[in-house]
Amino acid sequence: MTFATWPLLAAVAWLVVPSSATSAALVGVNYGRVGDNLPPPEAVPRLLASIGVGRARIYDADPGVLHAFANTGVELVIGLPDSCLATMAADPAEALAWARANVQAYLPATKIVAVTVGNEVLTNANDTGFVLARCLVPAMEALHSAFASLGLDRDVAVTTAHSLSVLATPSYPPSAAVFRRELLPYVCPLIAFHAGTRSPFFVNAYPYFAYAQESSGVALEFALLDPDATGFTDPGSGLCYTNLLHSQVDAVYHAILAAGGEAGKLVEVRVSETGWPSAGDPDERGATPENAARYNGNLMQLVAEQKGTPLVPGTPLRAYVFALFNENQKPGPTSERNYGLFKPDGTPVYHLDITVPPDNATAAGGGGDGGSSTPEPDGESSSGYFSITAAAQERRRSQWPWKTEAVVVAHLALASIWWH
């Protein structure tokens, strides 16, 4: 993209911004950047706004990205790399310096609401001696203390994201789930930290992985969160499960309660990553655009209902879709490079349209990822949309009559000018 096209891009993107696009929604999107053909960070906030998403998660604290999200209203979760854990755990001054340089310096223009300390640290295959694992909670405590000294601890949560492989058993039945025995020395103080700071427990939950293992016997409809899928009753709790994501999340809740006791009751589980690949290798069954559209569409609808899981029905499920873009430099099987909602040129990978009522609570008030949630008030849903097709023109016409044609024009224009 040339500099000359930027005014046009900004003007076109503005046409499709819903009035509530920058409200904090229960659904967010992971904005990964492991690619050499992705649009510049400045284009991303408007893209998010055009589909009605008010939350994003990145995996670092890149200054260019943080500046790009300034004055957009998007709630941003940023990441502290694994490589920083040991230093931060050993020296509180390092934590304070990092907090000042990577968070305080961008507030309040950039709405940073949480920091993930490392990513899937407890199941890092290279951490054979649990060196990183031992640093995790001390690093989190140091960063939280740094935020407290800066007066930011009520606004910026400290957490970390986990793979489901922290569990010793699969998610069936959820009531039998426990953490792996060798991880308990690190998990128990982590639960106490979350309970004490009221920060969310993040888990990367992928029903696709369970389905892709042919021996698992997981039905496709159950994995895709289809509303009419055949479910099961947990023999331990008596609760009925109609989709695999709820089963996975409640398995984590049960494991937290088993390891944390009373403290575990204060911890909320949120989904930091979930998604479905639109393409894969020949042996990666189910990785198709149709299934990806079904999964993410059903996920959006599930989140939009603002209901909880069978175990915690009063706590609305919150989730971050993985991912915003297909990332062509991600290693591994073909599926790893095909989780995006969008191609790098800004065009949709597949058709997906869903209405997502925004969550009007702020991070400070508990609605964002800066702390525990509070129930949303009853009432009419707002006009927040998650839409990456022009298929909703008729529905949009009744909501925003002056924007109907602009939506179609804008999507075409975004695709045509993105890289020219």
Disulfide bonds with the S-S distance in Angstrom:
none
